[in-house]
Amino acid sequence: MQKSVLAVGAVAALAAAQAAHAGITTYNVTETFNQVVYDASNPTWDTLFTGSFDFDSDTQTVSKLQGMLSEAMTGNTQSVALNYQLSSVSDGMGGLLVSVFAQNTTDVFAGGGFVTGGKNTFGNYNAYVTIDVPLADPTAALSVAQIAKLAYADCAAGGLMPMMKPPEQRTVCMTGYVGTEADLSGGTMQGTYPITQTITAAVPEAETYGLLLVGLGLVGMAARRRKTQNFIA
């Protein structure tokens, strides 16, 4: 009887632990910035961000955004790691604009900051990406106005202009965003529209299944022991 109670207690503790984290879901995110300059010569040389983040539906917050930003100019054979989520603000349309950086600073462009439209490096070879997470449903499609908030900059050494420009101009970043031109192009690669973002729920980690199996195992052991005890009696 005591062992059965312990098993039930263990399962209850597992259920409580899962309930405590029920509001947190891990999502995968992919952004594609079309690099118009390559549409004819190398149509697959778009700038890609692939990453993941945690979304807490109870507190309506995003954490642990991180991923890899590809360098289109190398044919996407190289990428920049973005591991520092340093900014999360409302988009004013029911979503969160969340930005992740290569360096532990939000200074990207000349003069500091990472506002859309910047082109010149601040001097620390930083890089960043901004995603938009709809709070009601992170997997929901973005509106045109929300897509216009997406942006990236790759100011890392070798990311863009060091391959093309004379030394005095090698501080120009590779950038992408929805611009104000007639074709909505923006950035240093002759336009990046359309920009697409896809967010999908990640497959639960192995540890989650492991905890569930442990709980089920304890229940099974308790049932077998109870059956054996009854048989002996």
SERO-4910 file (N, C-alpha, C, O; in steps of 0.05 Angstrom, whole numbers):
BEGIN
 pado doro    nc1    nc2    nc3   cac1   cac2   cac3    cc1    cc2    cc3    oc1    oc2    oc3
  Met    A     17    -24      0      0      0      0     17     25      0     12     44    -14
  Gln    A     38     25     16     56     48     18     70     53     -9     73     76    -17
  Lys    A     79     32    -22     93     35    -47     74     46    -68     81     63    -85
  Ser    A     49     37    -67     29     47    -86     24     77    -82     22     92   -101
  Val    A     23     85    -57     19    113    -51     43    130    -61     40    152    -72
  Leu    A     67    119    -57     91    133    -67     90    136    -97     98    157   -108
  Ala    A     82    114   -111     81    115   -140     61    137   -149     66    153   -167
  Val    A     37    137   -137     17    157   -144     27    185   -138     22    203   -153
  Gly    A     42    187   -116     54    213   -109     74    222   -130     75    246   -136
  Ala    A     90    204   -140    110    210   -160     96    220   -186    105    239   -198
  Val    A     75    206   -194     60    213   -218     47    241   -214     47    257   -232
  Ala    A     37    245   -190     24    271   -184     45    294   -186     39    315   -196
  Ala    A     69    288   -175     90    308   -177     98    314   -205    103    337   -213
  Leu    A     99    293   -222    105    296   -250     84    313   -264     90    332   -279
  Ala    A     59    307   -258     37    322   -270     38    352   -261     33    370   -277
  Ala    A     45    356   -236     47    384   -226     70    399   -240     67    422   -247
  Ala    A     92    385   -244    115    397   -258    108    405   -287    115    426   -297
  Gln    A     93    386   -300     85    392   -328     65    415   -329     66    432   -347
  Ala    A     47    416   -309     27    438   -308     41    464   -304     32    485   -315
  Ala    A     62    465   -288     77    490   -282     89    501   -307     93    526   -310
  His    A     95    483   -327    108    493   -352     88    491   -375     97    493   -398
  Ala    A     63    487   -369     44    483   -391     41    508   -409     35    505   -432
  Gly    A     46    531   -397     44    556   -413     67    561   -431     66    579   -448
  Ile    A     89    546   -429    113    551   -444    115    531   -467    114    507   -463
  Thr    A    117    542   -492    119    525   -515    144    534   -531    149    558   -534
  Thr    A    159    515   -542    182    521   -558    173    521   -588    159    503   -597
  Tyr    A    182    542   -602    174    545   -630    200    546   -647    221    556   -638
  Asn    A    198    537   -672    219    541   -692    210    564   -710    186    568   -716
  Val    A    229    580   -719    223    603   -736    242    604   -759    266    599   -756
  Thr    A    231    611   -783    248    615   -807    240    641   -820    216    646   -824
  Glu    A    259    657   -827    254    681   -842    270    680   -868    294    672   -867
  Thr    A    258    689   -890    272    690   -915    270    718   -926    249    729   -930
  Phe    A    294    730   -931    295    757   -943    305    753   -972    328    746   -977
  Asn    A    287    759   -990    294    755  -1019    315    776  -1027    311    800  -1024
  Gln    A    338    765  -1038    359    783  -1047    356    786  -1077    366    770  -1093
  Val    A    343    808  -1085    335    812  -1113    359    812  -1131    357    803  -1154
  Val    A    382    821  -1122    406    823  -1138    414    795  -1149    427    794  -1169
  Tyr    A    405    774  -1135    412    747  -1144    389    732  -1158    393    709  -1165
  Asp    A    366    745  -1161    343    731  -1172    349    716  -1198    339    694  -1202
  Ala    A    364    728  -1215    370    716  -1241    395    698  -1240    394    675  -1251
  Ser    A    416    707  -1228    441    692  -1228    442    669  -1208    451    647  -1215
  Asn    A    432    674  -1184    432    654  -1163    406    656  -1147    407    667  -1125
  Pro    A    384    647  -1157    358    652  -1144    355    640  -1116    337    647  -1102
  Thr    A    373    622  -1109    371    610  -1082    388    625  -1062    388    617  -1038
  Trp    A    402    645  -1071    420    659  -1052    404    681  -1037    411    705  -1039
  Asp    A    384    673  -1023    370    691  -1005    383    690   -977    397    671   -970
  Thr    A    377    711   -962    387    711   -934    366    697   -917    343    703   -917
  Leu    A    376    677   -901    358    660   -885    365    662   -856    388    663   -848
  Phe    A    344    664   -839    348    661   -811    332    637   -801    308    635   -806
  Thr    A    345    618   -788    332    595   -777    339    594   -748    362    594   -740
  Gly    A    318    592   -731    323    593   -702    299    581   -687    282    568   -698
  Ser    A    299    587   -661    278    577   -643    275    597   -620    293    613   -614
  Phe    A    253    594   -606    248    611   -582    227    598   -565    212    580   -574
  Asp    A    225    607   -540    204    598   -521    183    619   -519    190    643   -516
  Phe    A    158    611   -519    136    630   -516    119    622   -491    110    600   -490
  Asp    A    116    641   -473    101    636   -449     73    649   -453     71    674   -453
  Ser    A     53    632   -457     26    643   -463     13    656   -438     -5    672   -441
  Asp    A     23    649   -414     12    661   -390     22    690   -387      6    708   -380
  Thr    A     48    694   -391     59    721   -388     61    736   -414     69    760   -414
  Gln    A     55    723   -436     57    735   -463     85    746   -468     88    769   -477
  Thr    A    104    729   -463    132    737   -467    147    716   -484    140    693   -485
  Val    A    168    726   -498    185    709   -514    213    709   -501    223    730   -493
  Ser    A    225    686   -500    252    684   -489    268    664   -505    257    648   -521
  Lys    A    295    664   -501    313    645   -513    313    645   -544    318    624   -556
  Leu    A    307    668   -556    308    669   -585    338    667   -593    354    683   -583
  Gln    A    344    649   -611    371    645   -621    370    630   -647    350    617   -654
  Gly    A    392    632   -663    392    618   -688    416    626   -705    436    637   -695
  Met    A    414    620   -731    436    625   -750    426    642   -773    404    638   -784
  Leu    A    442    662   -780    436    680   -802    455    674   -825    479    676   -822
  Ser    A    445    665   -848    462    657   -870    473    682   -884    461    703   -884
  Glu    A    497    679   -896    509    700   -911    505    694   -941    519    678   -953
  Ala    A    485    708   -953    477    702   -980    500    706  -1000    502    692  -1020
  Met    A    518    725   -994    539    731  -1013    559    708  -1016    573    707  -1036
  Thr    A    559    690   -997    577    667   -999    562    643  -1010    572    620  -1010
  Gly    A    538    647  -1020    522    625  -1029    510    609  -1006    504    586  -1009
  Asn    A    507    623   -983    497    611   -959    514    588   -949    505    569   -936
  Thr    A    540    589   -955    559    569   -945    569    577   -917    582    561   -904
  Gln    A    564    602   -909    573    611   -883    549    624   -869    531    634   -882
  Ser    A    550    623   -842    528    635   -826    539    649   -802    562    644   -793
  Val    A    524    667   -790    531    681   -766    512    672   -744    488    671   -747
  Ala    A    524    664   -721    507    656   -698    496    680   -683    510    698   -677
  Leu    A    470    679   -679    456    700   -664    446    688   -638    427    672   -638
  Asn    A    458    695   -615    452    682   -590    443    700   -568    436    691   -546
  Tyr    A    442    727   -573    435    746   -552    408    759   -558    407    778   -574
  Gln    A    387    751   -545    361    764   -547    362    788   -529    362    785   -504
  Leu    A    362    812   -540    366    836   -525    343    856   -527    343    877   -514
  Ser    A    324    851   -544    302    870   -548    276    855   -553    275    836   -569
  Ser    A    254    864   -540    228    853   -544    208    876   -539    204    884   -516
  Val    A    194    885   -560    176    907   -557    150    901   -573    150    885   -591
  Ser    A    129    914   -566    103    911   -580    105    921   -608    118    942   -613
  Asp    A     92    907   -627     91    917   -654     67    936   -658     63    947   -680
  Gly    A     50    939   -637     27    956   -639      4    943   -654    -17    956   -659
  Met    A      7    917   -661    -13    903   -677    -19    876   -665    -27    857   -680
  Gly    A    -14    872   -639    -20    847   -627      3    827   -627     -1    803   -622
  Gly    A     27    837   -633     50    819   -634     74    831   -619     73    854   -611
  Leu    A     95    815   -617    120    824   -605    142    824   -626    145    805   -640
  Leu    A    156    846   -628    180    848   -644    204    840   -627    210    854   -607
  Val    A    216    818   -633    238    807   -617    263    806   -634    263    796   -656
  Ser    A    285    817   -623    310    818   -638    332    803   -623    335    804   -599
  Val    A    348    789   -639    370    773   -629    396    782   -643    396    787   -667
  Phe    A    418    782   -628    443    794   -638    466    775   -637    466    756   -622
  Ala    A    486    781   -653    511    765   -653    529    772   -630    542    755   -618
  Gln    A    529    798   -623    544    808   -600    525    815   -577    501    819   -581
  Asn    A    536    817   -553    520    823   -530    516    853   -528    522    866   -507
  Thr    A    505    865   -549    500    894   -550    480    899   -573    480    884   -593
  Thr    A    463    919   -569    445    927   -591    456    947   -610    443    955   -629
  Asp    A    481    955   -606    494    973   -624    503    958   -649    521    941   -648
  Val    A    491    965   -672    498    951   -697    508    971   -718    529    967   -730
  Phe    A    493    993   -722    500   1012   -743    516   1035   -732    519   1039   -708
  Ala    A    528   1051   -750    543   1074   -743    527   1093   -725    504   1099   -732
  Gly    A    538   1101   -703    524   1118   -684    508   1103   -663    497   1115   -645
  Gly    A    507   1076   -665    493   1060   -646    465   1052   -654    454   1065   -672
  Gly    A    454   1032   -642    427   1023   -648    425   1004   -671    445    997   -684
  Phe    A    400    997   -678    396    978   -700    370    984   -715    356    966   -723
  Val    A    365   1010   -718    340   1018   -732    341   1009   -761    362   1007   -773
  Thr    A    317   1004   -771    314    997   -800    324   1019   -817    319   1043   -812
  Gly    A    339   1012   -837    350   1032   -856    379   1037   -852    392   1050   -869
  Gly    A    391   1028   -830    419   1032   -826    436   1015   -845    427    994   -854
  Lys    A    459   1025   -851    477   1010   -870    505   1007   -860    519    988   -866
  Asn    A    515   1027   -845    543   1026   -838    548   1015   -810    532   1020   -792
  Thr    A    568   1000   -806    574    986   -781    581   1006   -759    591   1028   -765
  Phe    A    575    998   -735    583   1014   -711    613   1009   -705    625   1026   -692
  Gly    A    623    988   -715    652    982   -711    657    956   -696    680    948   -693
  Asn    A    635    942   -687    640    918   -672    631    893   -688    630    871   -677
  Tyr    A    626    897   -714    619    874   -731    595    858   -721    596    833   -720
  Asn    A    575    872   -712    551    859   -701    533    850   -723    536    857   -747
  Ala    A    512    834   -716    491    826   -735    466    821   -718    467    816   -694
  Tyr    A    443    823   -731    418    818   -717    395    810   -736    398    814   -760
  Val    A    374    800   -724    349    794   -738    326    802   -720    327    797   -696
  Thr    A    305    813   -732    280    818   -717    258    801   -728    253    800   -752
  Ile    A    244    786   -710    221    770   -718    196    783   -705    199    799   -687
  Asp    A    173    775   -715    147    785   -703    131    761   -694    125    743   -710
  Val    A    124    760   -668    110    737   -656     82    746   -649     78    761   -630
  Pro    A     61    737   -664     33    744   -656     26    731   -629     30    707   -626
  Leu    A     17    747   -611     12    737   -583    -11    718   -582    -11    699   -566
  Ala    A    -32    722   -597    -56    704   -596    -49    677   -607    -60    657   -597
  Asp    A    -32    675   -627    -24    650   -639      2    654   -653      3    665   -675
  Pro    A     25    646   -641     51    651   -654     54    640   -682     70    649   -698
  Thr    A     37    620   -689     40    608   -716     23    623   -737     23    615   -760
  Ala    A      8    643   -728    -10    657   -747      6    673   -768     29    682   -763
  Ala    A     -5    675   -791      7    691   -813      8    720   -806    -10    731   -793
  Leu    A     30    733   -814     33    762   -808     18    779   -828     14    771   -851
  Ser    A      9    802   -819     -4    821   -837     18    835   -853     42    833   -846
  Val    A     10    849   -874     29    864   -890     44    885   -872     68    889   -875
  Ala    A     29    897   -854     41    917   -837     62    905   -817     82    917   -811
  Gln    A     56    880   -808     75    867   -791    100    858   -806    122    860   -796
  Ile    A     97    849   -831    120    841   -847    138    865   -851    162    862   -853
  Ala    A    126    888   -853    142    913   -857    160    919   -833    177    936   -834
  Lys    A    156    905   -810    172    909   -786    197    891   -785    215    895   -769
  Leu    A    197    870   -803    219    851   -802    244    863   -814    243    879   -833
  Ala    A    267    856   -803    292    867   -813    316    850   -804    314    835   -786
  Tyr    A    338    854   -818    363    841   -810    386    858   -819    384    875   -836
  Ala    A    409    854   -806    434    866   -815    457    847   -809    459    836   -787
  Asp    A    474    842   -828    497    826   -825    522    844   -829    530    850   -851
  Cys    A    533    853   -806    556    870   -807    582    855   -800    603    867   -796
  Ala    A    580    828   -799    603    812   -792    624    814   -814    618    818   -837
  Ala    A    649    810   -806    671    811   -825    667    789   -846    662    766   -839
  Gly    A    668    797   -871    664    778   -893    635    774   -900    629    759   -918
  Gly    A    617    789   -887    588    785   -893    580    796   -919    562    785   -932
  Leu    A    591    819   -928    583    831   -953    605    847   -966    620    837   -982
  Met    A    607    872   -959    623    891   -974    653    886   -974    666    895   -993
  Pro    A    664    872   -954    693    867   -955    700    852   -981    724    853   -989
  Met    A    681    839   -994    687    825  -1018    685    842  -1043    696    836  -1064
  Met    A    672    865  -1040    665    881  -1064    677    909  -1064    682    921  -1085
  Lys    A    680    921  -1040    686    949  -1039    716    954  -1033    730    937  -1023
  Pro    A    726    979  -1039    753    986  -1031    754    988  -1001    734    991   -988
  Pro    A    778    987   -990    782    986   -960    766   1007   -945    755   1002   -924
  Glu    A    766   1032   -956    753   1054   -941    722   1050   -941    709   1065   -926
  Gln    A    711   1032   -956    682   1028   -956    674   1000   -946    652    991   -950
  Arg    A    692    987   -932    686    960   -923    672    958   -896    673    938   -882
  Thr    A    659    980   -888    643    979   -864    614    979   -870    597    984   -852
  Val    A    606    974   -895    578    974   -902    566    946   -897    577    926   -905
  Cys    A    543    946   -883    531    921   -875    513    910   -898    505    925   -916
  Met    A    508    884   -896    488    872   -913    461    874   -898    459    864   -876
  Thr    A    441    888   -909    417    894   -895    392    886   -911    394    884   -936
  Gly    A    370    881   -897    345    875   -911    321    884   -895    321    880   -870
  Tyr    A    302    896   -908    277    905   -895    258    914   -917    266    916   -940
  Val    A    233    918   -910    214    929   -929    219    959   -931    217    974   -911
  Gly    A    225    968   -955    232    996   -959    209   1013   -968    186   1004   -968
  Thr    A    215   1037   -977    194   1056   -985    193   1059  -1015    178   1075  -1026
  Glu    A    210   1045  -1030    210   1046  -1059    184   1035  -1070    169   1021  -1056
  Ala    A    179   1039  -1096    155   1030  -1108    152   1000  -1107    130    989  -1104
  Asp    A    175    986  -1108    174    956  -1106    178    946  -1078    181    922  -1074
  Leu    A    178    964  -1058    181    958  -1030    208    947  -1023    211    935  -1002
  Ser    A    227    949  -1041    254    939  -1035    268    956  -1014    263    980  -1013
  Gly    A    285    944   -999    300    958   -979    326    943   -973    326    919   -977
  Gly    A    346    957   -964    371    944   -958    393    948   -979    389    964   -998
  Thr    A    415    936   -975    438    940   -992    441    920  -1015    460    922  -1030
  Met    A    422    902  -1017    424    882  -1038    403    886  -1060    392    866  -1070
  Gln    A    397    911  -1066    378    918  -1086    350    907  -1081    336    899  -1099
  Gly    A    342    907  -1056    315    899  -1049    313    872  -1035    329    854  -1041
  Thr    A    294    869  -1017    290    844  -1003    261    836  -1002    254    818   -986
  Tyr    A    244    849  -1017    215    842  -1016    209    821  -1037    219    824  -1059
  Pro    A    193    800  -1032    179    796  -1006    196    784   -984    216    770   -990
  Ile    A    188    789   -960    200    776   -936    180    757   -925    156    764   -922
  Thr    A    188    733   -919    170    713   -908    179    704   -881    203    702   -876
  Gln    A    160    698   -863    166    687   -837    147    664   -831    123    665   -836
  Thr    A    159    642   -822    143    618   -815    151    609   -787    174    605   -780
  Ile    A    130    606   -770    134    596   -742    118    571   -738     94    570   -744
  Thr    A    131    550   -728    118    525   -723    125    515   -695    147    520   -685
  Ala    A    107    500   -683    113    489   -656    134    467   -659    132    451   -677
  Ala    A    153    468   -641    175    448   -642    165    421   -630    147    421   -614
  Val    A    178    400   -639    172    373   -627    182    373   -599    204    381   -594
  Pro    A    166    363   -580    175    361   -552    202    348   -549    208    328   -563
  Glu    A    218    358   -531    245    346   -527    243    318   -514    224    311   -502
  Ala    A    265    303   -518    266    276   -508    262    275   -478    251    255   -468
  Glu    A    271    295   -463    269    295   -434    240    294   -425    233    282   -405
  Thr    A    222    308   -441    194    309   -434    182    281   -436    167    272   -418
  Tyr    A    188    267   -458    179    240   -461    191    222   -439    178    204   -430
  Gly    A    216    227   -432    229    211   -412    215    213   -385    211    193   -371
  Leu    A    207    238   -377    193    242   -352    166    228   -353    157    216   -333
  Leu    A    152    229   -375    126    216   -378    130    185   -375    114    172   -361
  Leu    A    150    174   -388    155    146   -386    161    137   -357    153    116   -348
  Val    A    177    154   -343    183    147   -315    158    146   -299    154    128   -283
  Gly    A    140    165   -303    115    166   -288     98    141   -294     87    129   -276
  Leu    A     96    134   -320     81    111   -327     93     85   -316     80     67   -308
  Gly    A    120     85   -316    134     62   -305    128     58   -276    124     35   -267
  Leu    A    128     80   -261    122     78   -232     94     67   -228     89     51   -210
  Val    A     75     76   -244     48     66   -242     46     37   -247     33     22   -233
  Gly    A     61     28   -268     61      0   -275     73    -17   -254     63    -39   -247
  Met    A     95     -8   -242    108    -23   -220     90    -26   -196     88    -47   -184
  Ala    A     76     -4   -190     58     -5   -167     35    -25   -172     27    -39   -154
  Ala    A     25    -25   -197      3    -44   -203     12    -73   -202     -2    -90   -191
  Arg    A     37    -78   -212     47   -105   -211     52   -115   -182     46   -138   -175
  Arg    A     63    -97   -166     68   -104   -138     42   -109   -123     40   -128   -106
  Arg    A     22    -93   -129     -4    -97   -116    -16   -123   -124    -28   -137   -107
  Lys    A    -14   -131   -149    -24   -156   -159    -10   -179   -146    -23   -199   -139
  Thr    A     17   -177   -144     32   -199   -131     25   -202   -102     22   -224    -92
  Gln    A     22   -180    -88     15   -181    -60    -12   -194    -56    -17   -209    -37
  Asn    A    -31   -187    -74    -57   -198    -72    -57   -228    -77    -72   -243    -64
  Phe    A    -40   -237    -96    -38   -265   -102    -27   -281    -79    -36   -303    -73
  Ile    A     -6   -270    -66      7   -283    -43    -13   -285    -20    -15   -306     -6
  Ala    A    -28   -264    -16    -47   -264      5    -69   -286      0    -87   -289     17
***
